[in-house]
C-alpha cells in the first residue's frame, strides 16, 4: 500500500532532524547548496510505493537542466552491497540506523559539506569507471569542468578539460547522445564555457530560480 502525504511529511521531517545541515526541499527530499551545486538526500519511493531507498546524490547548477538530477547517486546498501529499502511502516524503528549507515557509506560527506575538489574527484572517478564499462559519462565530465570553473579554480577545470580530451577519443560513438555535436565542437564549447565565469554565474542563478532553491541554505 502506498504511503499517504502525512506519513511522507513525517518521514521527511525525521530525516531532516538526522541531517541538520540539509533543508527540506520537497516531500522525501533534502538538499543543501554547496557552491555551484546542490547535495541531496532523497528518500526514493519503491515501485510499489510502500518503501523508500535512502539515496545520497549531487546536482550541478552550472548547466541548464529540467530537473534536479541524481548525479553520483548512492543508495543505502547492506554489507553485501545489496541496495536496501525501508518500509514506511517500519520507518520509526529503522531510519536512525539507516541514516547513520548512509552517512558512513557516502563517498561525499553528509556531515561537513564536501569541497569542490572532493566533488570533482568523485565525478572524475565515476566518469572513468563508466568509461571502463563502455558508457560515455558526458554529464559527469562536463560537471567536473564547470563546477571548478564557477568556483574560480582554473587549474582544476583545466585538468578536467584534459580528461575530456583523453576520454572523448576512446568513447564508442554509438553510445554518445543522439544530439552529439562532435569531439572538436564539444571540447571547444566546454573550454569557452569554462572561461566565462559570468555566464556560469548567470546559469546558476537561473537554475536556482527554475528549481525553487532560493530557500535552501548555502553551506
C-alpha positions as CSV (number, residue, x, y, z in Angstrom):
1,X,0.0,0.0,0.0
2,X,1.3,3.4,-0.9
3,X,2.0,5.9,1.9
4,X,-0.1,9.0,2.4
5,X,1.1,12.6,2.3
6,X,1.1,12.9,6.2
7,X,3.4,9.9,6.5
8,X,5.7,11.2,3.8
9,X,5.9,14.6,5.6
10,X,6.7,12.9,8.9
11,X,9.4,10.7,7.3
12,X,11.0,13.7,5.6
13,X,11.0,15.7,8.9
14,X,12.7,12.8,10.7
15,X,15.5,12.6,8.1
16,X,15.9,16.4,8.3
17,X,16.5,16.1,12.0
18,X,19.1,13.4,11.4
19,X,20.9,15.6,8.9
20,X,20.6,19.1,10.3
21,X,22.8,20.7,7.6
22,X,20.2,19.9,5.0
23,X,16.8,21.6,4.3
24,X,13.6,20.1,3.2
25,X,13.1,20.9,-0.5
26,X,10.0,18.8,-1.1
27,X,8.5,15.7,0.4
28,X,11.1,12.9,0.8
29,X,13.9,15.1,-0.5
30,X,16.5,17.1,1.4
31,X,19.0,19.5,-0.2
32,X,21.8,21.9,0.7
33,X,23.7,24.3,-1.5
34,X,27.4,23.7,-1.8
35,X,28.8,26.5,-4.1
36,X,27.7,25.9,-7.7
37,X,25.9,22.6,-6.9
38,X,23.3,21.1,-4.6
39,X,23.9,18.0,-2.5
40,X,20.9,15.9,-1.6
41,X,19.4,13.0,0.2
42,X,16.3,11.6,-1.5
43,X,14.1,9.0,0.0
44,X,13.3,7.4,-3.3
45,X,10.0,5.6,-3.3
46,X,10.0,1.9,-4.3
47,X,8.0,0.8,-7.3
48,X,5.2,-0.4,-5.0
49,X,5.2,2.8,-3.1
50,X,5.3,1.1,0.3
51,X,9.0,1.7,1.0
52,X,11.8,4.1,0.2
53,X,15.5,3.9,-0.7
54,X,17.7,6.4,1.1
55,X,19.9,7.9,-1.6
56,X,22.8,10.4,-1.5
57,X,23.5,12.5,-4.6
58,X,24.6,15.8,-6.1
59,X,23.3,18.0,-8.9
60,X,25.4,20.7,-10.7
61,X,23.7,24.0,-11.2
62,X,26.2,25.0,-13.9
63,X,24.3,23.5,-16.8
64,X,20.6,24.2,-17.7
65,X,18.7,21.0,-16.7
66,X,14.9,20.5,-16.4
67,X,15.1,18.5,-13.1
68,X,17.3,18.1,-10.1
69,X,19.3,15.0,-11.1
70,X,20.7,12.2,-9.0
71,X,24.3,12.5,-10.2
72,X,26.7,10.3,-8.2
73,X,23.6,8.6,-6.8
74,X,24.4,6.2,-4.0
75,X,21.7,4.2,-2.4
76,X,22.0,2.7,1.1
77,X,23.4,-0.8,0.8
78,X,23.8,-3.8,3.0
79,X,27.1,-5.3,4.0
80,X,26.9,-7.5,0.9
81,X,26.3,-4.5,-1.4
82,X,22.6,-5.0,-2.0
83,X,20.5,-1.8,-2.1
84,X,18.3,-1.5,1.0
85,X,14.9,0.0,1.3
86,X,12.9,0.9,4.4
87,X,9.2,0.2,4.6
88,X,7.2,3.2,5.6
89,X,5.5,1.1,8.3
90,X,9.0,0.3,9.8
91,X,10.4,3.8,9.4
92,X,10.3,4.9,13.0
93,X,12.4,1.8,14.1
94,X,14.9,1.9,11.3
95,X,15.6,5.3,10.0
96,X,18.2,6.5,12.5
97,X,20.4,3.4,11.9
98,X,19.8,3.8,8.1
99,X,20.8,7.5,8.3
100,X,24.0,6.6,10.2
101,X,24.9,3.9,7.7
102,X,24.2,6.1,4.7
103,X,26.5,8.8,6.2
104,X,29.2,6.1,6.6
105,X,28.8,4.8,3.1
106,X,28.6,8.1,1.2
107,X,31.6,8.9,-0.9
108,X,30.9,12.6,-0.2
109,X,30.5,13.8,3.3
110,X,26.9,14.2,4.6
111,X,28.2,16.0,7.7
112,X,30.6,18.8,6.8
113,X,29.9,20.0,3.2
114,X,32.3,18.5,0.7
115,X,34.9,20.7,-1.0
116,X,34.8,21.4,-4.7
117,X,38.0,19.3,-5.1
118,X,36.3,16.3,-3.4
119,X,33.3,16.6,-5.7
120,X,35.4,16.8,-8.8
121,X,37.5,13.8,-7.7
122,X,34.3,11.7,-7.4
123,X,32.9,13.0,-10.7
124,X,36.2,12.0,-12.4
125,X,36.2,8.6,-10.8
126,X,32.6,8.0,-11.9
127,X,33.5,9.1,-15.5
128,X,36.5,6.8,-15.6
129,X,34.5,3.8,-14.1
130,X,31.7,4.3,-16.6
131,X,34.2,4.5,-19.4
132,X,35.6,1.1,-18.3
133,X,32.0,-0.3,-18.8
134,X,31.8,1.3,-22.3
135,X,29.5,4.1,-21.2
136,X,30.4,7.7,-22.1
137,X,29.8,9.8,-18.9
138,X,29.3,13.1,-20.8
139,X,27.5,14.8,-17.9
140,X,30.0,13.9,-15.2
141,X,32.9,15.1,-17.4
142,X,31.1,18.4,-18.1
143,X,30.3,18.9,-14.4
144,X,33.9,18.1,-13.4
145,X,35.0,21.1,-15.5
146,X,32.2,23.6,-15.0
147,X,31.9,23.2,-11.2
148,X,35.5,24.3,-10.5
149,X,35.3,27.0,-13.2
150,X,32.3,28.5,-11.5
151,X,34.3,28.3,-8.2
152,X,37.3,30.1,-9.6
153,X,39.6,27.1,-9.7
154,X,41.0,27.3,-13.2
155,X,43.7,24.7,-12.6
156,X,41.1,22.1,-11.6
157,X,39.0,23.0,-14.6
158,X,41.9,22.6,-16.9
159,X,42.7,19.2,-15.5
160,X,39.0,18.3,-16.3
161,X,39.4,19.5,-19.8
162,X,42.4,17.3,-20.3
163,X,40.4,14.3,-19.0
164,X,37.7,15.2,-21.5
165,X,40.2,15.3,-24.4
166,X,41.6,11.9,-23.3
167,X,38.2,10.2,-22.8
168,X,36.4,11.5,-25.9
169,X,38.9,9.9,-28.2
170,X,38.0,6.5,-26.7
171,X,34.3,6.8,-26.3
172,X,32.2,4.4,-28.5
173,X,30.5,6.7,-31.0
174,X,27.3,4.6,-30.9
175,X,26.9,5.2,-27.2
176,X,27.1,9.0,-27.4
177,X,23.9,11.2,-27.1
178,X,21.8,11.5,-30.3
179,X,22.4,15.2,-30.4
180,X,26.2,14.8,-30.1
181,X,28.0,17.7,-31.7
182,X,31.3,16.0,-32.3
183,X,34.6,15.8,-30.5
184,X,36.1,19.1,-31.5
185,X,32.9,21.1,-31.1
186,X,32.3,19.6,-27.7
187,X,35.8,20.4,-26.4
188,X,35.7,23.9,-27.8
189,X,32.3,24.6,-26.3
190,X,33.4,23.3,-22.9
191,X,36.5,25.4,-23.0
192,X,34.6,28.5,-23.8
193,X,32.0,27.9,-21.0
194,X,34.9,27.3,-18.6
195,X,36.4,30.7,-19.5
196,X,33.1,32.5,-19.0
197,X,32.7,32.8,-15.2
198,X,30.0,35.5,-15.5
199,X,28.0,33.3,-17.8
200,X,28.2,30.3,-15.4
201,X,27.0,32.5,-12.5
202,X,24.0,33.5,-14.7
203,X,23.2,29.9,-15.4
204,X,23.5,29.1,-11.7
205,X,21.1,31.9,-10.8
206,X,18.6,30.8,-13.4
207,X,18.7,27.2,-12.2
208,X,18.2,28.3,-8.6
209,X,15.0,30.1,-9.7
210,X,13.9,27.3,-12.0
211,X,14.1,24.7,-9.3
212,X,12.9,26.9,-6.5
213,X,16.1,26.6,-4.5
214,X,16.3,30.1,-3.1
215,X,15.3,29.0,0.5
216,X,17.9,26.2,0.5
217,X,20.8,27.2,2.7
218,X,24.2,27.6,1.1
219,X,26.9,25.8,3.0
